[in-house]
Amino acid sequence: MVHCTATIDSGWHIYSQTQPNDAIARPTEIKWTTSPLILTTGKAREIGRLEHTQDKTVGIEANQYEKKVDFEQKITLRSTARMTLTGKLTFQVCTDEMCLPPRTIPVEVPLP
């Protein structure tokens, strides 16, 4: 297993990878780089306090995290060599009043 932890500033939240059908929130997305030596299994599991919210103005629901969420990805290594799991994380942060544009950042996890 590999873990990537998002620490979220007070007053802000990020969205879960899974959103209701009518959601307009940008779900968090992790895309791992394909490697013949590192196999990823399924989607990363989210560990944290998931909040189900509903915007009172428009009535649209969203699934989000505040403060912290850990993404846990199951992997299988096909070599004992030192490697790095790489990928891209796309996310959007919002407050109750505004959202910043979605960002995509590189992710690198050194593997023993």
OpenMM code with the backbone's topology and positions (N, CA, C; nanometers):
from openmm import Vec3, app, unit

residues = "MET VAL HIS CYS THR ALA THR ILE ASP SER GLY TRP HIS ILE TYR SER GLN THR GLN PRO ASN ASP ALA ILE ALA ARG PRO THR GLU ILE LYS TRP THR THR SER PRO LEU ILE LEU THR THR GLY LYS ALA ARG GLU ILE GLY ARG LEU GLU HIS THR GLN ASP LYS THR VAL GLY ILE GLU ALA ASN GLN TYR GLU LYS LYS VAL ASP PHE GLU GLN LYS ILE THR LEU ARG SER THR ALA ARG MET THR LEU THR GLY LYS LEU THR PHE GLN VAL CYS THR ASP GLU MET CYS LEU PRO PRO ARG THR ILE PRO VAL GLU VAL PRO LEU PRO".split()
positions = [
    Vec3(0.0845, -0.1188, 0.0000),
    Vec3(0.0000, 0.0000, 0.0000),
    Vec3(0.0890, 0.1251, 0.0000),
    Vec3(0.0449, 0.2248, -0.0726),
    Vec3(0.1081, 0.3563, -0.0646),
    Vec3(0.0021, 0.4553, -0.0184),
    Vec3(0.0500, 0.5599, 0.0496),
    Vec3(-0.0401, 0.6615, 0.1050),
    Vec3(0.0018, 0.7988, 0.0558),
    Vec3(-0.0972, 0.8792, 0.0191),
    Vec3(-0.0781, 1.0207, -0.0130),
    Vec3(-0.1772, 1.0961, 0.0750),
    Vec3(-0.1265, 1.1882, 0.1552),
    Vec3(-0.2117, 1.2604, 0.2486),
    Vec3(-0.2288, 1.4044, 0.2035),
    Vec3(-0.3533, 1.4494, 0.2000),
    Vec3(-0.3851, 1.5892, 0.1710),
    Vec3(-0.4180, 1.6570, 0.3033),
    Vec3(-0.3436, 1.7629, 0.3357),
    Vec3(-0.3713, 1.8443, 0.4538),
    Vec3(-0.4363, 1.9727, 0.4034),
    Vec3(-0.5553, 2.0020, 0.4533),
    Vec3(-0.6381, 2.1092, 0.3982),
    Vec3(-0.6470, 2.2230, 0.4986),
    Vec3(-0.6192, 2.3450, 0.4526),
    Vec3(-0.6249, 2.4625, 0.5398),
    Vec3(-0.7643, 2.4822, 0.5970),
    Vec3(-0.7692, 2.5408, 0.7156),
    Vec3(-0.8958, 2.5684, 0.7839),
    Vec3(-0.9875, 2.6531, 0.6961),
    Vec3(-1.1154, 2.6157, 0.6902),
    Vec3(-1.2140, 2.6891, 0.6109),
    Vec3(-1.2260, 2.6408, 0.4676),
    Vec3(-1.1374, 2.5517, 0.4250),
    Vec3(-1.1373, 2.4997, 0.2883),
    Vec3(-1.1749, 2.3517, 0.2897),
    Vec3(-1.2131, 2.2983, 0.1750),
    Vec3(-1.2394, 2.1560, 0.1592),
    Vec3(-1.2021, 2.1129, 0.0179),
    Vec3(-1.1793, 1.9827, 0.0017),
    Vec3(-1.1612, 1.9233, -0.1313),
    Vec3(-1.2701, 1.8186, -0.1484),
    Vec3(-1.2917, 1.7805, -0.2716),
    Vec3(-1.4006, 1.6895, -0.3026),
    Vec3(-1.3520, 1.5453, -0.3137),
    Vec3(-1.4392, 1.4554, -0.2764),
    Vec3(-1.4135, 1.3132, -0.2865),
    Vec3(-1.4004, 1.2727, -0.4341),
    Vec3(-1.3402, 1.1561, -0.4549),
    Vec3(-1.3326, 1.1003, -0.5907),
    Vec3(-1.4706, 1.0607, -0.6418),
    Vec3(-1.5622, 1.0367, -0.5501),
    Vec3(-1.6967, 0.9924, -0.5845),
    Vec3(-1.7963, 1.1011, -0.5476),
    Vec3(-1.8743, 1.1457, -0.6452),
    Vec3(-1.9723, 1.2517, -0.6258),
    Vec3(-2.1116, 1.2028, -0.6660),
    Vec3(-2.2162, 1.2630, -0.6075),
    Vec3(-2.3524, 1.2301, -0.6513),
    Vec3(-2.3704, 1.2625, -0.8002),
    Vec3(-2.4681, 1.2014, -0.8630),
    Vec3(-2.4907, 1.2202, -1.0070),
    Vec3(-2.5135, 1.3654, -1.0472),
    Vec3(-2.5792, 1.4441, -0.9620),
    Vec3(-2.6093, 1.5828, -0.9985),
    Vec3(-2.5034, 1.6826, -0.9505),
    Vec3(-2.3925, 1.6327, -0.8958),
    Vec3(-2.2898, 1.7215, -0.8400),
    Vec3(-2.2236, 1.8053, -0.9497),
    Vec3(-2.1870, 1.9274, -0.9135),
    Vec3(-2.1109, 2.0127, -1.0052),
    Vec3(-1.9672, 2.0282, -0.9560),
    Vec3(-1.9375, 1.9713, -0.8403),
    Vec3(-1.8026, 1.9778, -0.7839),
    Vec3(-1.7059, 1.8959, -0.8689),
    Vec3(-1.5811, 1.9422, -0.8756),
    Vec3(-1.4765, 1.8688, -0.9479),
    Vec3(-1.4227, 1.7588, -0.8557),
    Vec3(-1.4501, 1.6311, -0.8859),
    Vec3(-1.3996, 1.5253, -0.7986),
    Vec3(-1.2470, 1.5165, -0.8043),
    Vec3(-1.1877, 1.4790, -0.6934),
    Vec3(-1.0443, 1.4539, -0.6909),
    Vec3(-1.0161, 1.3319, -0.7776),
    Vec3(-0.9053, 1.3377, -0.8512),
    Vec3(-0.8703, 1.2274, -0.9404),
    Vec3(-0.7203, 1.2012, -0.9318),
    Vec3(-0.6849, 1.0740, -0.9151),
    Vec3(-0.5443, 1.0327, -0.9144),
    Vec3(-0.5234, 0.9430, -1.0349),
    Vec3(-0.4297, 0.9817, -1.1205),
    Vec3(-0.3935, 0.8991, -1.2363),
    Vec3(-0.2480, 0.8575, -1.2197),
    Vec3(-0.2278, 0.7282, -1.1970),
    Vec3(-0.0925, 0.6763, -1.1813),
    Vec3(-0.0312, 0.6485, -1.3182),
    Vec3(0.0963, 0.6723, -1.3304),
    Vec3(0.1689, 0.6439, -1.4529),
    Vec3(0.1830, 0.4930, -1.4679),
    Vec3(0.1541, 0.4420, -1.5863),
    Vec3(0.1636, 0.2990, -1.6128),
    Vec3(0.3093, 0.2546, -1.6076),
    Vec3(0.3318, 0.1426, -1.5395),
    Vec3(0.4662, 0.0862, -1.5286),
    Vec3(0.4566, -0.0658, -1.5305),
    Vec3(0.5438, -0.1324, -1.6048),
    Vec3(0.5407, -0.2788, -1.6042),
    Vec3(0.5901, -0.3369, -1.4713),
    Vec3(0.6562, -0.2552, -1.3885),
    Vec3(0.7106, -0.3041, -1.2622),
    Vec3(0.6245, -0.2719, -1.1405),
    Vec3(0.5249, -0.1827, -1.1585),
    Vec3(0.4375, -0.1438, -1.0481),
    Vec3(0.2925, -0.1547, -1.0959),
    Vec3(0.2176, -0.2432, -1.0356),
    Vec3(0.0768, -0.2594, -1.0713),
    Vec3(-0.0104, -0.1939, -0.9642),
    Vec3(-0.1023, -0.1092, -1.0077),
    Vec3(-0.1985, -0.0514, -0.9146),
    Vec3(-0.3294, -0.1284, -0.9288),
    Vec3(-0.3957, -0.1502, -0.8145),
    Vec3(-0.5196, -0.2259, -0.8145),
    Vec3(-0.6343, -0.1359, -0.7727),
    Vec3(-0.7283, -0.1150, -0.8633),
    Vec3(-0.8466, -0.0351, -0.8323),
    Vec3(-0.8162, 0.1113, -0.8118),
    Vec3(-0.9152, 0.1805, -0.7599),
    Vec3(-0.9057, 0.3230, -0.7314),
    Vec3(-0.8514, 0.3405, -0.5899),
    Vec3(-0.7830, 0.4514, -0.5658),
    Vec3(-0.7325, 0.4791, -0.4313),
    Vec3(-0.8487, 0.4878, -0.3331),
    Vec3(-0.8293, 0.4297, -0.2159),
    Vec3(-0.9302, 0.4346, -0.1094),
    Vec3(-0.9097, 0.5617, -0.0289),
    Vec3(-1.0177, 0.6285, 0.0055),
    Vec3(-1.0120, 0.7516, 0.0841),
    Vec3(-1.0315, 0.7189, 0.2313),
    Vec3(-0.9425, 0.7715, 0.3142),
    Vec3(-0.9527, 0.7516, 0.4579),
    Vec3(-0.9597, 0.8896, 0.5217),
    Vec3(-1.0719, 0.9197, 0.5828),
    Vec3(-1.0931, 1.0498, 0.6447),
    Vec3(-1.2404, 1.0648, 0.6803),
    Vec3(-1.2755, 1.1819, 0.7286),
    Vec3(-1.4149, 1.2078, 0.7666),
    Vec3(-1.4893, 1.2661, 0.6467),
    Vec3(-1.5582, 1.1804, 0.5725),
    Vec3(-1.6327, 1.2226, 0.4546),
    Vec3(-1.7578, 1.2987, 0.4969),
    Vec3(-1.7768, 1.4163, 0.4390),
    Vec3(-1.8949, 1.4974, 0.4674),
    Vec3(-1.9850, 1.4992, 0.3447),
    Vec3(-2.1135, 1.4728, 0.3661),
    Vec3(-2.2135, 1.4826, 0.2599),
    Vec3(-2.2822, 1.6177, 0.2803),
    Vec3(-2.2636, 1.7088, 0.1864),
    Vec3(-2.3184, 1.8434, 0.2019),
    Vec3(-2.4207, 1.8727, 0.0935),
    Vec3(-2.5008, 1.9753, 0.1184),
    Vec3(-2.5960, 2.0214, 0.0178),
    Vec3(-2.5957, 2.1731, 0.0187),
    Vec3(-2.5732, 2.2313, -0.0998),
    Vec3(-2.5769, 2.3768, -0.1141),
    Vec3(-2.7210, 2.4226, -0.0960),
    Vec3(-2.7442, 2.5091, 0.0027),
    Vec3(-2.8808, 2.5530, 0.0334),
    Vec3(-2.9414, 2.6403, -0.0755),
    Vec3(-2.8563, 2.7081, -0.1528),
    Vec3(-2.9063, 2.7979, -0.2577),
    Vec3(-2.9598, 2.7203, -0.3775),
    Vec3(-2.8816, 2.6230, -0.4260),
    Vec3(-2.9207, 2.5506, -0.5470),
    Vec3(-2.9618, 2.4055, -0.5205),
    Vec3(-2.9418, 2.3564, -0.3969),
    Vec3(-2.9842, 2.2216, -0.3610),
    Vec3(-2.9000, 2.1094, -0.4173),
    Vec3(-2.7779, 2.1392, -0.4596),
    Vec3(-2.6909, 2.0375, -0.5181),
    Vec3(-2.6024, 1.9775, -0.4092),
    Vec3(-2.5892, 1.8453, -0.4108),
    Vec3(-2.5118, 1.7744, -0.3104),
    Vec3(-2.3669, 1.7553, -0.3542),
    Vec3(-2.2794, 1.7354, -0.2545),
    Vec3(-2.1384, 1.7073, -0.2813),
    Vec3(-2.0822, 1.6243, -0.1670),
    Vec3(-1.9778, 1.5482, -0.1972),
    Vec3(-1.9036, 1.4717, -0.0970),
    Vec3(-1.7669, 1.5371, -0.0841),
    Vec3(-1.7285, 1.5725, 0.0393),
    Vec3(-1.6059, 1.6507, 0.0571),
    Vec3(-1.5335, 1.6141, 0.1861),
    Vec3(-1.4085, 1.6605, 0.1938),
    Vec3(-1.3248, 1.6422, 0.3124),
    Vec3(-1.2726, 1.7774, 0.3575),
    Vec3(-1.2665, 1.7959, 0.4883),
    Vec3(-1.2018, 1.9122, 0.5483),
    Vec3(-1.0854, 1.8619, 0.6320),
    Vec3(-0.9896, 1.9475, 0.6560),
    Vec3(-0.8715, 1.9231, 0.7398),
    Vec3(-0.7730, 1.8220, 0.6815),
    Vec3(-0.8178, 1.6977, 0.6546),
    Vec3(-0.7223, 1.5959, 0.6102),
    Vec3(-0.7945, 1.4779, 0.5474),
    Vec3(-0.7331, 1.4213, 0.4442),
    Vec3(-0.7796, 1.2949, 0.3864),
    Vec3(-0.6569, 1.2200, 0.3363),
    Vec3(-0.6576, 1.0902, 0.3559),
    Vec3(-0.5473, 1.0053, 0.3125),
    Vec3(-0.5976, 0.9191, 0.1973),
    Vec3(-0.5217, 0.9147, 0.0892),
    Vec3(-0.5545, 0.8296, -0.0245),
    Vec3(-0.4625, 0.7084, -0.0173),
    Vec3(-0.5208, 0.5906, -0.0087),
    Vec3(-0.4452, 0.4670, 0.0055),
    Vec3(-0.4606, 0.3855, -0.1218),
    Vec3(-0.3498, 0.3556, -0.1870),
    Vec3(-0.3527, 0.2818, -0.3136),
    Vec3(-0.2859, 0.1463, -0.2973),
    Vec3(-0.3568, 0.0407, -0.3347),
    Vec3(-0.2995, -0.0935, -0.3319),
    Vec3(-0.2105, -0.1107, -0.4545),
    Vec3(-0.0879, -0.1590, -0.4306),
    Vec3(0.0056, -0.1813, -0.5414),
    Vec3(0.0683, -0.3195, -0.5283),
    Vec3(0.1199, -0.3681, -0.6398),
    Vec3(0.1985, -0.4904, -0.6430),
    Vec3(0.3287, -0.4581, -0.7149),
    Vec3(0.4417, -0.4916, -0.6504),
    Vec3(0.5726, -0.4669, -0.7112),
    Vec3(0.6195, -0.5926, -0.7819),
    Vec3(0.6700, -0.5748, -0.9032),
    Vec3(0.7205, -0.6880, -0.9809),
    Vec3(0.8725, -0.6919, -0.9830),
    Vec3(0.9343, -0.6158, -0.8945),
    Vec3(1.0794, -0.6117, -0.8851),
    Vec3(1.1167, -0.5705, -0.7436),
    Vec3(1.2364, -0.6062, -0.7016),
    Vec3(1.2847, -0.5639, -0.5704),
    Vec3(1.3720, -0.4388, -0.5811),
    Vec3(1.3893, -0.3878, -0.7017),
    Vec3(1.4700, -0.2666, -0.7223),
    Vec3(1.3991, -0.1452, -0.6624),
    Vec3(1.4759, -0.0437, -0.6272),
    Vec3(1.4166, 0.0811, -0.5778),
    Vec3(1.3470, 0.1504, -0.6947),
    Vec3(1.2229, 0.1908, -0.6719),
    Vec3(1.1432, 0.2533, -0.7770),
    Vec3(1.0650, 0.3688, -0.7168),
    Vec3(1.0010, 0.4448, -0.8045),
    Vec3(0.9132, 0.5526, -0.7617),
    Vec3(0.7822, 0.5410, -0.8380),
    Vec3(0.6727, 0.5391, -0.7626),
    Vec3(0.5399, 0.5415, -0.8230),
    Vec3(0.5091, 0.6880, -0.8540),
    Vec3(0.4765, 0.7163, -0.9789),
    Vec3(0.4488, 0.8542, -1.0180),
    Vec3(0.3076, 0.8651, -1.0742),
    Vec3(0.2589, 0.9861, -1.0730),
    Vec3(0.1269, 1.0101, -1.1281),
    Vec3(0.0898, 1.1568, -1.1173),
    Vec3(-0.0378, 1.1845, -1.1381),
    Vec3(-0.0891, 1.3217, -1.1309),
    Vec3(-0.2148, 1.3221, -1.0445),
    Vec3(-0.2249, 1.4254, -0.9621),
    Vec3(-0.3399, 1.4444, -0.8749),
    Vec3(-0.4113, 1.5711, -0.9180),
    Vec3(-0.5391, 1.5584, -0.9531),
    Vec3(-0.6213, 1.6734, -0.9904),
    Vec3(-0.7243, 1.6941, -0.8802),
    Vec3(-0.7337, 1.8177, -0.8321),
    Vec3(-0.8245, 1.8474, -0.7219),
    Vec3(-0.8720, 1.9916, -0.7312),
    Vec3(-0.9769, 2.0212, -0.6565),
    Vec3(-1.0287, 2.1577, -0.6475),
    Vec3(-1.0557, 2.1867, -0.5010),
    Vec3(-1.0137, 2.3047, -0.4554),
    Vec3(-1.0418, 2.3459, -0.3181),
    Vec3(-1.1449, 2.4579, -0.3193),
    Vec3(-1.2329, 2.4543, -0.2192),
    Vec3(-1.3394, 2.5537, -0.2085),
    Vec3(-1.3611, 2.5912, -0.0625),
    Vec3(-1.4206, 2.7077, -0.0436),
    Vec3(-1.4779, 2.7463, 0.0853),
    Vec3(-1.6289, 2.7426, 0.0658),
    Vec3(-1.7018, 2.7895, 0.1647),
    Vec3(-1.8469, 2.7963, 0.1495),
    Vec3(-1.8891, 2.9080, 0.0547),
    Vec3(-1.7979, 3.0005, 0.0238),
    Vec3(-1.8311, 3.1137, -0.0632),
    Vec3(-1.7684, 3.1092, -0.2022),
    Vec3(-1.6558, 3.0381, -0.2168),
    Vec3(-1.5863, 3.0411, -0.3464),
    Vec3(-1.5044, 2.9148, -0.3680),
    Vec3(-1.4675, 2.8939, -0.4951),
    Vec3(-1.3798, 2.7833, -0.5333),
    Vec3(-1.2631, 2.8380, -0.6136),
    Vec3(-1.1473, 2.7770, -0.5961),
    Vec3(-1.0336, 2.8073, -0.6816),
    Vec3(-1.0401, 2.7138, -0.8023),
    Vec3(-0.9770, 2.7531, -0.9134),
    Vec3(-0.9780, 2.6644, -1.0306),
    Vec3(-0.9115, 2.5302, -0.9965),
    Vec3(-0.9531, 2.4218, -1.0613),
    Vec3(-0.8877, 2.2922, -1.0389),
    Vec3(-0.7386, 2.3003, -1.0689),
    Vec3(-0.6605, 2.2229, -0.9927),
    Vec3(-0.5152, 2.2158, -1.0121),
    Vec3(-0.4750, 2.0713, -1.0342),
    Vec3(-0.3720, 2.0523, -1.1125),
    Vec3(-0.3117, 1.9207, -1.1312),
    Vec3(-0.1663, 1.9305, -1.0880),
    Vec3(-0.1264, 1.8421, -0.9962),
    Vec3(0.0113, 1.8432, -0.9465),
    Vec3(0.0719, 1.7048, -0.9642),
    Vec3(0.2048, 1.6985, -0.9812),
    Vec3(0.2693, 1.5679, -0.9904),
    Vec3(0.2761, 1.5017, -0.8532),
    Vec3(0.2689, 1.3683, -0.8526),
    Vec3(0.2810, 1.2903, -0.7304),
    Vec3(0.3945, 1.1909, -0.7510),
    Vec3(0.4839, 1.1828, -0.6520),
    Vec3(0.5929, 1.0863, -0.6556),
    Vec3(0.6011, 1.0179, -0.5203),
    Vec3(0.5954, 0.8842, -0.5214),
    Vec3(0.6039, 0.8072, -0.3980),
    Vec3(0.7212, 0.7111, -0.4123),
    Vec3(0.8319, 0.7361, -0.3403),
    Vec3(0.9447, 0.6427, -0.3445),
    Vec3(0.9054, 0.5078, -0.2827),
    Vec3(0.9445, 0.4013, -0.3461),
    Vec3(0.9124, 0.2670, -0.2979),
    Vec3(1.0416, 0.1971, -0.2554),
    Vec3(1.0340, 0.1242, -0.1450),
    Vec3(1.1556, 0.0568, -0.0949),
    Vec3(1.2032, -0.0525, -0.1875),
] * unit.nanometer
topology = app.Topology()
chain = topology.addChain("A")
for resn in residues:
    res = topology.addResidue(resn, chain)
    for name in ("N", "CA", "C"):
        topology.addAtom(name, app.Element.getBySymbol(name[0]), res)
